[in-house]
Amino acid sequence: MSFLVGAAFFLFAHLARLINFSLSYESAELRSWFNLTAYVNFCLRLLLIFGLVFELPVVAAILARLGLITGPLFGPTAEVRRSGERHRRGLSRRPHHHGRHLDPALPQCTR
């Protein structure tokens, strides 16, 4: 799906600009390199490139899931995972509800 989004992004956002830019330099001494074969090859190559570039986040997510790459953008870091495990086991040292401990004997603040 992201490949198709990248290809559509190229077609609708960049193709016309690239063609107009390339043709703007045409003069009597400088002829355009566009013919049907060159145009089709140019479009297909850029469609492929844009589609593959839009696949990179998917590839990065798969590699992060496999543990081959790490980092703050690819999921929880080791410290966050450890604090989540402490919380599940009831060993969390951090108070809940924005710094307030819930005590049934005290009146609770509602917003």
N, CA, C and O atoms as a GROMACS GRO file, in nm:
protein
  444
    1MET      N    1   0.082  -0.119   0.000
    1MET     CA    2   0.000   0.000   0.000
    1MET      C    3   0.086   0.126   0.000
    1MET      O    4   0.057   0.220  -0.073
    2SER      N    5   0.192   0.128   0.081
    2SER     CA    6   0.275   0.248   0.086
    2SER      C    7   0.350   0.270  -0.046
    2SER      O    8   0.383   0.383  -0.081
    3PHE      N    9   0.378   0.161  -0.118
    3PHE     CA   10   0.440   0.176  -0.249
    3PHE      C   11   0.348   0.253  -0.342
    3PHE      O   12   0.392   0.343  -0.414
    4LEU      N   13   0.220   0.219  -0.339
    4LEU     CA   14   0.123   0.288  -0.424
    4LEU      C   15   0.107   0.435  -0.383
    4LEU      O   16   0.088   0.521  -0.468
    5VAL      N   17   0.114   0.462  -0.254
    5VAL     CA   18   0.107   0.601  -0.207
    5VAL      C   19   0.226   0.680  -0.260
    5VAL      O   20   0.211   0.793  -0.305
    6GLY      N   21   0.345   0.620  -0.255
    6GLY     CA   22   0.463   0.687  -0.307
    6GLY      C   23   0.455   0.711  -0.456
    6GLY      O   24   0.492   0.818  -0.504
    7ALA      N   25   0.406   0.612  -0.530
    7ALA     CA   26   0.391   0.628  -0.674
    7ALA      C   27   0.289   0.737  -0.706
    7ALA      O   28   0.311   0.818  -0.796
    8ALA      N   29   0.177   0.739  -0.635
    8ALA     CA   30   0.075   0.842  -0.656
    8ALA      C   31   0.129   0.980  -0.619
    8ALA      O   32   0.098   1.079  -0.685
    9PHE      N   33   0.209   0.986  -0.513
    9PHE     CA   34   0.270   1.112  -0.472
    9PHE      C   35   0.357   1.167  -0.584
    9PHE      O   36   0.353   1.287  -0.614
   10PHE      N   37   0.435   1.081  -0.647
   10PHE     CA   38   0.518   1.124  -0.760
   10PHE      C   39   0.430   1.173  -0.874
   10PHE      O   40   0.454   1.280  -0.930
   11LEU      N   41   0.330   1.094  -0.911
   11LEU     CA   42   0.247   1.129  -1.026
   11LEU      C   43   0.173   1.261  -1.007
   11LEU      O   44   0.170   1.344  -1.098
   12PHE      N   45   0.114   1.278  -0.890
   12PHE     CA   46   0.028   1.395  -0.871
   12PHE      C   47   0.101   1.518  -0.817
   12PHE      O   48   0.053   1.630  -0.838
   13ALA      N   49   0.212   1.501  -0.750
   13ALA     CA   50   0.279   1.616  -0.689
   13ALA      C   51   0.407   1.658  -0.762
   13ALA      O   52   0.444   1.775  -0.756
   14HIS      N   53   0.473   1.566  -0.831
   14HIS     CA   54   0.605   1.600  -0.884
   14HIS      C   55   0.622   1.586  -1.034
   14HIS      O   56   0.706   1.655  -1.091
   15LEU      N   57   0.548   1.502  -1.099
   15LEU     CA   58   0.572   1.475  -1.241
   15LEU      C   59   0.557   1.601  -1.326
   15LEU      O   60   0.646   1.632  -1.406
   16ALA      N   61   0.449   1.673  -1.310
   16ALA     CA   62   0.428   1.793  -1.392
   16ALA      C   63   0.536   1.898  -1.367
   16ALA      O   64   0.582   1.963  -1.461
   17ARG      N   65   0.576   1.914  -1.241
   17ARG     CA   66   0.682   2.011  -1.210
   17ARG      C   67   0.814   1.971  -1.273
   17ARG      O   68   0.886   2.056  -1.326
   18LEU      N   69   0.847   1.843  -1.269
   18LEU     CA   70   0.973   1.798  -1.328
   18LEU      C   71   0.974   1.816  -1.480
   18LEU      O   72   1.075   1.858  -1.537
   19ILE      N   73   0.862   1.786  -1.544
   19ILE     CA   74   0.854   1.802  -1.690
   19ILE      C   75   0.864   1.950  -1.726
   19ILE      O   76   0.939   1.987  -1.816
   20ASN      N   77   0.788   2.035  -1.656
   20ASN     CA   78   0.793   2.178  -1.685
   20ASN      C   79   0.933   2.235  -1.660
   20ASN      O   80   0.981   2.316  -1.739
   21PHE      N   81   0.998   2.192  -1.553
   21PHE     CA   82   1.133   2.238  -1.525
   21PHE      C   83   1.229   2.196  -1.636
   21PHE      O   84   1.311   2.276  -1.682
   22SER      N   85   1.219   2.071  -1.678
   22SER     CA   86   1.309   2.021  -1.784
   22SER      C   87   1.286   2.093  -1.915
   22SER      O   88   1.381   2.124  -1.986
   23LEU      N   89   1.161   2.120  -1.948
   23LEU     CA   90   1.131   2.186  -2.074
   23LEU      C   91   1.159   2.337  -2.070
   23LEU      O   92   1.170   2.400  -2.175
   24SER      N   93   1.171   2.394  -1.952
   24SER     CA   94   1.196   2.539  -1.943
   24SER      C   95   1.336   2.576  -1.992
   24SER      O   96   1.360   2.693  -2.023
   25TYR      N   97   1.427   2.482  -2.000
   25TYR     CA   98   1.563   2.509  -2.046
   25TYR      C   99   1.580   2.486  -2.196
   25TYR      O  100   1.689   2.501  -2.250
   26GLU      N  101   1.471   2.451  -2.263
   26GLU     CA  102   1.479   2.427  -2.407
   26GLU      C  103   1.494   2.560  -2.481
   26GLU      O  104   1.423   2.656  -2.453
   27SER      N  105   1.586   2.563  -2.574
   27SER     CA  106   1.608   2.682  -2.658
   27SER      C  107   1.643   2.635  -2.799
   27SER      O  108   1.637   2.516  -2.829
   28ALA      N  109   1.679   2.730  -2.884
   28ALA     CA  110   1.714   2.695  -3.022
   28ALA      C  111   1.840   2.610  -3.026
   28ALA      O  112   1.852   2.520  -3.109
   29GLU      N  113   1.934   2.638  -2.936
   29GLU     CA  114   2.059   2.562  -2.934
   29GLU      C  115   2.048   2.434  -2.852
   29GLU      O  116   2.122   2.338  -2.875
   30LEU      N  117   1.957   2.433  -2.760
   30LEU     CA  118   1.945   2.320  -2.667
   30LEU      C  119   1.810   2.252  -2.689
   30LEU      O  120   1.706   2.307  -2.652
   31ARG      N  121   1.811   2.135  -2.747
   31ARG     CA  122   1.687   2.062  -2.774
   31ARG      C  123   1.651   1.975  -2.655
   31ARG      O  124   1.739   1.932  -2.580
   32SER      N  125   1.524   1.950  -2.638
   32SER     CA  126   1.476   1.864  -2.531
   32SER      C  127   1.517   1.720  -2.558
   32SER      O  128   1.520   1.677  -2.673
   33TRP      N  129   1.547   1.648  -2.455
   33TRP     CA  130   1.584   1.507  -2.468
   33TRP      C  131   1.461   1.417  -2.466
   33TRP      O  132   1.472   1.295  -2.479
   34PHE      N  133   1.344   1.478  -2.450
   34PHE     CA  134   1.221   1.398  -2.439
   34PHE      C  135   1.177   1.342  -2.573
   34PHE      O  136   1.160   1.416  -2.671
   35ASN      N  137   1.159   1.215  -2.576
   35ASN     CA  138   1.083   1.147  -2.680
   35ASN      C  139   0.999   1.044  -2.604
   35ASN      O  140   1.010   1.036  -2.481
   36LEU      N  141   0.919   0.968  -2.669
   36LEU     CA  142   0.826   0.880  -2.600
   36LEU      C  143   0.901   0.776  -2.514
   36LEU      O  144   0.863   0.752  -2.400
   37THR      N  145   1.005   0.716  -2.568
   37THR     CA  146   1.080   0.615  -2.493
   37THR      C  147   1.148   0.675  -2.371
   37THR      O  148   1.142   0.618  -2.262
   38ALA      N  149   1.212   0.789  -2.387
   38ALA     CA  150   1.280   0.854  -2.275
   38ALA      C  151   1.179   0.896  -2.168
   38ALA      O  152   1.205   0.884  -2.049
   39TYR      N  153   1.064   0.946  -2.212
   39TYR     CA  154   0.961   0.990  -2.118
   39TYR      C  155   0.907   0.873  -2.035
   39TYR      O  156   0.893   0.884  -1.913
   40VAL      N  157   0.879   0.762  -2.101
   40VAL     CA  158   0.827   0.644  -2.031
   40VAL      C  159   0.931   0.589  -1.934
   40VAL      O  160   0.899   0.557  -1.820
   41ASN      N  161   1.057   0.578  -1.978
   41ASN     CA  162   1.164   0.531  -1.890
   41ASN      C  163   1.183   0.624  -1.770
   41ASN      O  164   1.198   0.577  -1.658
   42PHE      N  165   1.181   0.754  -1.794
   42PHE     CA  166   1.195   0.852  -1.688
   42PHE      C  167   1.084   0.836  -1.585
   42PHE      O  168   1.110   0.831  -1.465
   43CYS      N  169   0.961   0.828  -1.632
   43CYS     CA  170   0.846   0.814  -1.541
   43CYS      C  171   0.850   0.682  -1.463
   43CYS      O  172   0.825   0.681  -1.343
   44LEU      N  173   0.881   0.574  -1.530
   44LEU     CA  174   0.884   0.444  -1.462
   44LEU      C  175   0.994   0.438  -1.358
   44LEU      O  176   0.974   0.383  -1.249
   45ARG      N  177   1.110   0.492  -1.389
   45ARG     CA  178   1.219   0.493  -1.291
   45ARG      C  179   1.182   0.574  -1.168
   45ARG      O  180   1.205   0.530  -1.055
   46LEU      N  181   1.126   0.692  -1.188
   46LEU     CA  182   1.090   0.774  -1.073
   46LEU      C  183   0.972   0.716  -0.996
   46LEU      O  184   0.965   0.730  -0.874
   47LEU      N  185   0.879   0.652  -1.065
   47LEU     CA  186   0.771   0.582  -0.994
   47LEU      C  187   0.828   0.474  -0.903
   47LEU      O  188   0.787   0.461  -0.788
   48LEU      N  189   0.922   0.399  -0.955
   48LEU     CA  190   0.986   0.294  -0.876
   48LEU      C  191   1.063   0.353  -0.758
   48LEU      O  192   1.054   0.301  -0.647
   49ILE      N  193   1.137   0.459  -0.782
   49ILE     CA  194   1.216   0.520  -0.675
   49ILE      C  195   1.125   0.575  -0.565
   49ILE      O  196   1.149   0.549  -0.447
   50PHE      N  197   1.022   0.650  -0.602
   50PHE     CA  198   0.932   0.706  -0.502
   50PHE      C  199   0.858   0.595  -0.428
   50PHE      O  200   0.840   0.604  -0.306
   51GLY      N  201   0.815   0.493  -0.498
   51GLY     CA  202   0.748   0.381  -0.431
   51GLY      C  203   0.838   0.312  -0.331
   51GLY      O  204   0.795   0.279  -0.221
   52LEU      N  205   0.964   0.289  -0.368
   52LEU     CA  206   1.058   0.224  -0.276
   52LEU      C  207   1.091   0.312  -0.157
   52LEU      O  208   1.106   0.261  -0.045
   53VAL      N  209   1.103   0.441  -0.178
   53VAL     CA  210   1.132   0.531  -0.067
   53VAL      C  211   1.017   0.531   0.033
   53VAL      O  212   1.040   0.538   0.154
   54PHE      N  213   0.894   0.522  -0.016
   54PHE     CA  214   0.779   0.518   0.075
   54PHE      C  215   0.768   0.383   0.146
   54PHE      O  216   0.693   0.372   0.243
   55GLU      N  217   0.840   0.282   0.101
   55GLU     CA  218   0.842   0.152   0.169
   55GLU      C  219   0.944   0.148   0.283
   55GLU      O  220   0.939   0.057   0.366
   56LEU      N  221   1.035   0.243   0.290
   56LEU     CA  222   1.140   0.241   0.392
   56LEU      C  223   1.086   0.239   0.535
   56LEU      O  224   1.141   0.165   0.617
   57PRO      N  225   0.982   0.314   0.570
   57PRO     CA  226   0.929   0.303   0.707
   57PRO      C  227   0.876   0.163   0.740
   57PRO      O  228   0.889   0.117   0.853
   58VAL      N  229   0.819   0.096   0.642
   58VAL     CA  230   0.770  -0.040   0.664
   58VAL      C  231   0.887  -0.134   0.689
   58VAL      O  232   0.883  -0.218   0.779
   59VAL      N  233   0.992  -0.119   0.609
   59VAL     CA  234   1.111  -0.202   0.627
   59VAL      C  235   1.174  -0.175   0.763
   59VAL      O  236   1.215  -0.268   0.832
   60ALA      N  237   1.182  -0.047   0.803
   60ALA     CA  238   1.239  -0.013   0.933
   60ALA      C  239   1.157  -0.072   1.046
   60ALA      O  240   1.214  -0.118   1.146
   61ALA      N  241   1.026  -0.071   1.035
   61ALA     CA  242   0.940  -0.129   1.139
   61ALA      C  243   0.961  -0.280   1.150
   61ALA      O  244   0.965  -0.334   1.261
   62ILE      N  245   0.974  -0.347   1.037
   62ILE     CA  246   0.998  -0.492   1.039
   62ILE      C  247   1.134  -0.522   1.101
   62ILE      O  248   1.146  -0.614   1.183
   63LEU      N  249   1.237  -0.447   1.064
   63LEU     CA  250   1.370  -0.469   1.120
   63LEU      C  251   1.372  -0.439   1.270
   63LEU      O  252   1.440  -0.508   1.346
   64ALA      N  253   1.298  -0.338   1.313
   64ALA     CA  254   1.290  -0.308   1.456
   64ALA      C  255   1.218  -0.419   1.530
   64ALA      O  256   1.258  -0.456   1.641
   65ARG      N  257   1.114  -0.473   1.471
   65ARG     CA  258   1.040  -0.583   1.534
   65ARG      C  259   1.129  -0.706   1.549
   65ARG      O  260   1.117  -0.779   1.647
   66LEU      N  261   1.218  -0.727   1.452
   66LEU     CA  262   1.311  -0.840   1.459
   66LEU      C  263   1.430  -0.812   1.549
   66LEU      O  264   1.509  -0.902   1.578
   67GLY      N  265   1.443  -0.688   1.595
   67GLY     CA  266   1.552  -0.652   1.683
   67GLY      C  267   1.682  -0.622   1.612
   67GLY      O  268   1.788  -0.614   1.675
   68LEU      N  269   1.677  -0.605   1.480
   68LEU     CA  270   1.798  -0.578   1.404
   68LEU      C  271   1.839  -0.432   1.409
   68LEU      O  272   1.957  -0.400   1.393
   69ILE      N  273   1.744  -0.343   1.432
   69ILE     CA  274   1.774  -0.202   1.452
   69ILE      C  275   1.701  -0.156   1.577
   69ILE      O  276   1.594  -0.207   1.609
   70THR      N  277   1.759  -0.060   1.645
   70THR     CA  278   1.698  -0.007   1.767
   70THR      C  279   1.707   0.144   1.764
   70THR      O  280   1.779   0.202   1.682
   71GLY      N  281   1.635   0.205   1.850
   71GLY     CA  282   1.639   0.350   1.862
   71GLY      C  283   1.508   0.401   1.917
   71GLY      O  284   1.410   0.328   1.924
   72PRO      N  285   1.507   0.528   1.957
   72PRO     CA  286   1.387   0.581   2.019
   72PRO      C  287   1.269   0.590   1.924
   72PRO      O  288   1.154   0.589   1.969
   73LEU      N  289   1.292   0.597   1.794
   73LEU     CA  290   1.181   0.605   1.699
   73LEU      C  291   1.125   0.469   1.662
   73LEU      O  292   1.018   0.461   1.602
   74PHE      N  293   1.193   0.362   1.696
   74PHE     CA  294   1.151   0.229   1.654
   74PHE      C  295   1.082   0.150   1.762
   74PHE      O  296   1.063   0.030   1.746
   75GLY      N  297   1.045   0.212   1.869
   75GLY     CA  298   0.975   0.141   1.975
   75GLY      C  299   1.031   0.176   2.110
   75GLY      O  300   1.123   0.257   2.121
   76PRO      N  301   0.976   0.117   2.214
   76PRO     CA  302   1.021   0.150   2.348
   76PRO      C  303   1.166   0.107   2.370
   76PRO      O  304   1.209   0.001   2.324
   77THR      N  305   1.238   0.191   2.441
   77THR     CA  306   1.376   0.158   2.474
   77THR      C  307   1.377   0.058   2.589
   77THR      O  308   1.272   0.025   2.644
   78ALA      N  309   1.493   0.011   2.623
   78ALA     CA  310   1.505  -0.092   2.728
   78ALA      C  311   1.453  -0.039   2.860
   78ALA      O  312   1.388  -0.114   2.934
   79GLU      N  313   1.479   0.087   2.894
   79GLU     CA  314   1.434   0.143   3.021
   79GLU      C  315   1.281   0.149   3.027
   79GLU      O  316   1.221   0.118   3.130
   80VAL      N  317   1.219   0.188   2.918
   80VAL     CA  318   1.072   0.192   2.916
   80VAL      C  319   1.015   0.052   2.928
   80VAL      O  320   0.916   0.032   2.998
   81ARG      N  321   1.076  -0.045   2.861
   81ARG     CA  322   1.029  -0.182   2.873
   81ARG      C  323   1.042  -0.232   3.016
   81ARG      O  324   0.951  -0.298   3.067
   82ARG      N  325   1.156  -0.201   3.081
   82ARG     CA  326   1.174  -0.245   3.219
   82ARG      C  327   1.074  -0.179   3.312
   82ARG      O  328   1.020  -0.245   3.401
   83SER      N  329   1.047  -0.050   3.293
   83SER     CA  330   0.950   0.017   3.381
   83SER      C  331   0.811  -0.039   3.356
   83SER      O  332   0.731  -0.048   3.449
   84GLY      N  333   0.779  -0.078   3.232
   84GLY     CA  334   0.650  -0.141   3.204
   84GLY      C  335   0.638  -0.276   3.272
   84GLY      O  336   0.531  -0.312   3.320
   85GLU      N  337   0.748  -0.351   3.276
   85GLU     CA  338   0.746  -0.480   3.345
   85GLU      C  339   0.730  -0.460   3.496
   85GLU      O  340   0.657  -0.536   3.560
   86ARG      N  341   0.797  -0.359   3.553
   86ARG     CA  342   0.780  -0.331   3.696
   86ARG      C  343   0.636  -0.294   3.726
   86ARG      O  344   0.581  -0.335   3.828
   87HIS      N  345   0.577  -0.217   3.639
   87HIS     CA  346   0.438  -0.174   3.660
   87HIS      C  347   0.343  -0.293   3.657
   87HIS      O  348   0.252  -0.303   3.740
   88ARG      N  349   0.363  -0.384   3.562
   88ARG     CA  350   0.276  -0.501   3.552
   88ARG      C  351   0.290  -0.592   3.674
   88ARG      O  352   0.194  -0.658   3.714
   89ARG      N  353   0.408  -0.595   3.733
   89ARG     CA  354   0.429  -0.679   3.851
   89ARG      C  355   0.394  -0.606   3.981
   89ARG      O  356   0.407  -0.664   4.089
   90GLY      N  357   0.350  -0.479   3.971
   90GLY     CA  358   0.313  -0.404   4.090
   90GLY      C  359   0.431  -0.344   4.162
   90GLY      O  360   0.420  -0.310   4.280
   91LEU      N  361   0.544  -0.331   4.095
   91LEU     CA  362   0.664  -0.280   4.159
   91LEU      C  363   0.696  -0.136   4.118
   91LEU      O  364   0.806  -0.088   4.142
   92SER      N  365   0.601  -0.069   4.056
   92SER     CA  366   0.625   0.065   4.008
   92SER      C  367   0.646   0.161   4.122
   92SER      O  368   0.571   0.161   4.220
   93ARG      N  369   0.749   0.244   4.110
   93ARG     CA  370   0.778   0.343   4.213
   93ARG      C  371   0.711   0.476   4.182
   93ARG      O  372   0.707   0.565   4.268
   94ARG      N  373   0.659   0.491   4.065
   94ARG     CA  374   0.599   0.617   4.027
   94ARG      C  375   0.452   0.621   4.068
   94ARG      O  376   0.380   0.522   4.050
   95PRO      N  377   0.406   0.734   4.123
   95PRO     CA  378   0.264   0.744   4.157
   95PRO      C  379   0.179   0.754   4.031
   95PRO      O  380   0.227   0.796   3.926
   96HIS      N  381   0.056   0.715   4.043
   96HIS     CA  382  -0.036   0.717   3.930
   96HIS      C  383  -0.119   0.845   3.932
   96HIS      O  384  -0.117   0.918   4.031
   97HIS      N  385  -0.188   0.870   3.827
   97HIS     CA  386  -0.283   0.980   3.815
   97HIS      C  387  -0.215   1.115   3.839
   97HIS      O  388  -0.258   1.193   3.924
   98HIS      N  389  -0.111   1.141   3.764
   98HIS     CA  390  -0.043   1.271   3.763
   98HIS      C  391   0.008   1.310   3.901
   98HIS      O  392  -0.010   1.425   3.943
   99GLY      N  393   0.070   1.220   3.972
   99GLY     CA  394   0.133   1.251   4.099
   99GLY      C  395   0.045   1.234   4.221
   99GLY      O  396   0.092   1.253   4.333
  100ARG      N  397  -0.081   1.198   4.204
  100ARG     CA  398  -0.170   1.181   4.318
  100ARG      C  399  -0.195   1.033   4.340
  100ARG      O  400  -0.231   0.962   4.247
  101HIS      N  401  -0.175   0.986   4.462
  101HIS     CA  402  -0.211   0.849   4.496
  101HIS      C  403  -0.359   0.845   4.526
  101HIS      O  404  -0.412   0.934   4.594
  102LEU      N  405  -0.424   0.746   4.478
  102LEU     CA  406  -0.567   0.733   4.505
  102LEU      C  407  -0.588   0.666   4.639
  102LEU      O  408  -0.554   0.548   4.655
  103ASP      N  409  -0.642   0.736   4.732
  103ASP     CA  410  -0.670   0.684   4.865
  103ASP      C  411  -0.819   0.702   4.889
  103ASP      O  412  -0.869   0.815   4.886
  104PRO      N  413  -0.893   0.592   4.913
  104PRO     CA  414  -1.038   0.606   4.929
  104PRO      C  415  -1.077   0.692   5.049
  104PRO      O  416  -1.189   0.742   5.053
  105ALA      N  417  -0.988   0.710   5.146
  105ALA     CA  418  -1.023   0.791   5.264
  105ALA      C  419  -1.016   0.939   5.234
  105ALA      O  420  -1.073   1.019   5.308
  106LEU      N  421  -0.946   0.979   5.127
  106LEU     CA  422  -0.931   1.120   5.095
  106LEU      C  423  -1.029   1.159   4.985
  106LEU      O  424  -1.061   1.078   4.899
  107PRO      N  425  -1.077   1.282   4.987
  107PRO     CA  426  -1.165   1.326   4.877
  107PRO      C  427  -1.084   1.334   4.747
  107PRO      O  428  -0.970   1.382   4.746
  108GLN      N  429  -1.142   1.288   4.640
  108GLN     CA  430  -1.074   1.285   4.513
  108GLN      C  431  -1.107   1.409   4.432
  108GLN      O  432  -1.221   1.457   4.432
  109CYS      N  433  -1.008   1.459   4.365
  109CYS     CA  434  -1.025   1.576   4.278
  109CYS      C  435  -1.070   1.527   4.141
  109CYS      O  436  -1.007   1.439   4.083
  110THR      N  437  -1.177   1.582   4.092
  110THR     CA  438  -1.224   1.548   3.956
  110THR      C  439  -1.217   1.672   3.870
  110THR      O  440  -1.245   1.783   3.916
  111ARG      N  441  -1.179   1.651   3.745
  111ARG     CA  442  -1.169   1.763   3.652
  111ARG      C  443  -1.268   1.748   3.542
  111ARG      O  444  -1.275   1.832   3.453
   0.00000   0.00000   0.00000
